[in-house]
Amino acid sequence: MRICLGGKENRMTDWWNKLSDLWWDGEKNVFPSNPDVRYYYKQKYDVVNRIKPKLMAEIGVRAGYSSFAFLSAAPKAKMYAIDIDGNAHGGVKGLFIDVAPKVLKGFDVEFITQNSQAINELPYQVDFIHIDGDHSYKGCRHDLEISRENAEWILVDDYDFLRGVRLAVDEFVKENSFSYEYINDHFRGSVLIHTNFRRND
């Protein structure tokens, strides 16, 4: 569904119209015609537009919709896209391999098929990471820990939607005394965490 608006808003939603055209035909639960879905991804765009990172990562890429929003806000940035390409935690096997590269074509993306739970430290130092992989308490906490010393900004999805994610985030920010911001995305809720890490250019 195309959105026709005027002026600055029209320029800002060009990326959304492009993403809507790239939407996976097999999607059953999340549709670009849903205003809440559009607002959800716009919040992701706005976060990166504020931070303006040069290096980004995402754990749990799926079809690449969030990565598209992030890279649309920072089109010169590089993205490390990490996904297990499986059916757990809302994933659909094959999407990361077959769909995400098509959705993210034209951006600087390195696709890494890997289970983040199997690594002890994020192998990339980035300005921003989006955590949307293993949605269990243990899984989310692990992804937060491996990102703590390697990412300045951490955006965690599903804060309102899943109790395990909320608990992991709340404990993580409290134990580390990190500043954070709750983002009401009208869908599942996100939390943006600012760590003590600063990447050297």
C-alpha positions in Angstrom: 0.0 0.0 0.0 1.5 3.4 -1.0 1.2 6.4 1.3 0.7 9.7 -0.5 1.6 12.6 1.7 3.0 16.1 1.1 6.2 18.0 1.8 8.7 16.7 4.3 6.5 13.9 5.5 6.3 12.6 1.9 10.1 12.5 1.7 10.4 10.7 5.0 7.9 8.0 4.0 9.6 7.3 0.6 11.5 4.5 2.3 8.3 3.0 3.7 6.7 2.8 0.3 9.8 1.1 -1.1 9.8 -1.4 1.8 6.0 -2.0 1.3 6.7 -3.0 -2.3 9.4 -5.5 -1.1 7.2 -7.1 1.5 7.3 -10.9 1.4 4.2 -12.4 -0.2 4.0 -15.2 2.3 3.7 -12.9 5.3 0.6 -13.9 7.3 0.6 -11.8 10.5 2.3 -8.4 9.8 1.0 -6.3 6.9 2.3 -2.9 5.6 -1.2 -1.7 5.2 -1.7 -1.8 9.0 -1.1 1.7 10.5 0.4 0.2 13.6 2.9 -1.7 11.6 3.9 1.4 9.7 4.3 3.3 13.0 6.4 0.5 14.5 8.9 0.6 11.7 8.9 4.4 11.6 10.1 4.4 15.3 13.0 2.2 14.3 13.8 4.6 11.4 13.6 7.6 13.8 15.9 6.0 16.4 18.7 5.5 13.8 18.0 8.9 12.3 18.8 10.4 15.7 21.9 8.4 16.4 23.3 8.4 12.8 25.6 5.4 13.3 28.2 4.3 10.8 28.4 0.7 11.8 25.3 -1.3 12.8 24.4 -4.9 13.6 21.1 -6.8 14.0 20.5 -10.1 15.8 17.3 -11.6 14.4 17.0 -10.2 10.9 14.3 -12.5 9.5 13.1 -10.9 6.2 15.1 -7.7 6.8 12.3 -5.2 7.4 13.9 -3.6 10.5 17.3 -3.5 8.8 15.7 -1.7 5.9 14.3 0.9 8.2 17.6 1.4 9.9 19.6 1.6 6.7 17.1 3.9 5.1 17.8 6.3 8.0 21.6 5.8 7.6 22.1 4.8 4.0 25.9 5.1 4.1 26.2 2.8 7.2 27.3 -0.8 7.1 25.1 -3.5 8.6 26.1 -6.9 10.1 23.0 -9.0 9.7 23.0 -12.0 12.0 20.3 -14.7 11.9 20.1 -18.4 12.6 17.6 -18.8 9.7 15.2 -21.0 11.7 11.6 -21.3 12.7 11.9 -20.4 16.3 11.0 -17.0 17.9 8.9 -15.8 15.0 11.4 -16.8 12.4 10.6 -18.6 9.1 13.3 -20.8 7.7 14.6 -19.6 4.4 13.6 -15.9 4.9 17.0 -14.8 5.9 18.7 -16.7 3.0 16.2 -16.1 0.3 14.2 -12.9 1.1 16.4 -10.6 3.2 19.1 -10.2 0.6 16.4 -9.1 -1.9 14.8 -6.6 0.6 18.2 -5.2 1.5 19.7 -5.1 -2.0 21.6 -1.9 -2.6 22.7 -1.4 1.0 26.1 -2.4 2.5 25.1 -5.5 4.4 27.1 -8.5 5.5 24.9 -11.5 6.0 26.0 -13.9 8.7 24.1 -17.1 9.2 24.9 -17.9 12.9 23.2 -18.6 16.2 24.1 -15.7 18.4 23.7 -17.9 21.4 26.8 -19.9 20.3 29.1 -16.9 20.5 30.7 -15.4 23.7 31.3 -11.9 22.3 29.9 -9.9 19.4 32.7 -10.1 16.8 32.0 -6.6 15.6 32.4 -3.2 17.3 29.4 -1.1 16.2 27.6 2.1 17.0 24.2 0.5 17.1 22.7 -3.0 17.5 19.2 -4.2 17.3 18.4 -7.3 19.4 15.4 -9.3 18.1 16.5 -12.9 18.1 16.0 -15.4 20.9 13.1 -14.0 22.8 13.5 -16.1 26.0 14.9 -14.4 29.1 18.1 -16.4 28.8 18.5 -15.8 25.1 17.8 -12.0 25.3 20.1 -11.6 28.3 22.9 -13.5 26.4 22.5 -11.2 23.4 22.7 -8.1 25.7 25.8 -9.4 27.4 27.7 -10.1 24.2 26.8 -6.6 22.9 27.6 -4.7 26.1 31.3 -4.1 25.3 30.9 -3.9 21.6 27.9 -1.6 20.9 27.2 2.0 22.1 23.5 1.9 21.5 21.3 -1.2 21.9 17.7 -1.3 20.8 15.7 -4.3 22.2 12.4 -5.3 20.5 9.4 -6.9 22.2 9.8 -5.3 25.6 6.0 -5.0 26.1 5.2 -8.2 24.3 7.3 -10.8 26.1 7.9 -11.1 29.9 11.3 -12.7 29.5 12.6 -9.9 27.3 11.3 -7.3 29.7 13.0 -9.0 32.7 16.3 -9.4 30.8 16.3 -5.7 29.8 15.3 -4.5 33.3 18.0 -6.5 35.0 20.6 -5.5 32.4 20.2 -1.8 32.7 19.9 -1.9 36.5 23.1 -4.0 37.0 25.1 -1.8 34.6 23.6 1.6 35.5 23.0 2.3 31.8 20.7 5.1 30.7 17.8 3.9 28.6 14.7 5.2 26.9 11.3 3.4 26.5 9.9 3.7 23.0 6.2 3.2 22.6 6.0 1.9 19.0 2.2 1.1 19.2 3.1 -2.6 18.6 5.4 -4.5 20.9 7.4 -1.9 22.6 11.2 -1.2 22.5 13.9 0.0 24.8 16.9 2.0 23.7 20.0 1.5 25.9 23.0 3.7 25.9 26.1 1.7 27.1 29.6 2.9 28.1 31.2 1.6 25.0 32.4 4.1 22.4 33.8 2.9 19.1 37.0 4.5 17.7 36.7 5.4 14.1 
